[in-house]
Amino acid sequence: EKSLPKTSAPFSTNSYDAFISPNTLNLSSFTKLMKKLQEIHPEASRDRIVDALLEVRKNNKGILSGLSINSIVQRTSVIL
């Protein structure tokens, strides 16, 4: 029986794989979006920004695709 030693890392090099579905914003765009929103709203926590992004998605028929990054930033900023 071959098993991994207990010292091996439990996650792959990209632990986001398990959490990001193919239908969501890709990780690169999400990272850029978060960076931009954190620069504009330094007082907002990461969780608050994610909540605002989820609200923007909900208000846009449940999707963010089709919106430009700038549009998403503007809509999220209104919520924040």
Salt bridges, closest charged atoms under 4 A:
GLU43 OE2 - HIS41 ND1 3.62
